[in-house]
């Protein structure tokens, strides 16, 4: 499955009432994904995060991002292509580890 196919299929599950839902939910789900790794690290726990946990939370992030982009008439594939081009330019300019958005 490619990015755009996923985006089309993901939209079928967008049955929320408030248009703000994917925006707020994206932040929440991204936090839950990061939380799998950060809390054990900060507490010094020895915890193995399972592949299934990561896939489940990353899938929630992916769905919300796909729907948010679709509702704004932006193809997922276009974002992926743009991002790789941006990172390639930064690498070529030696600014991949710099600060700020326009480097």
Secondary structure, DSSP 8 states (H G I E B T S, - for coil): --HHHHHHHHHTT---SSTTHHHHHHHHHHHHHHHHHHHHHHHT------HHHHHHHHHHHHHHHHHHHHHTT--HHHHHHHHHHHHHHHHHHT-TT-SSS--
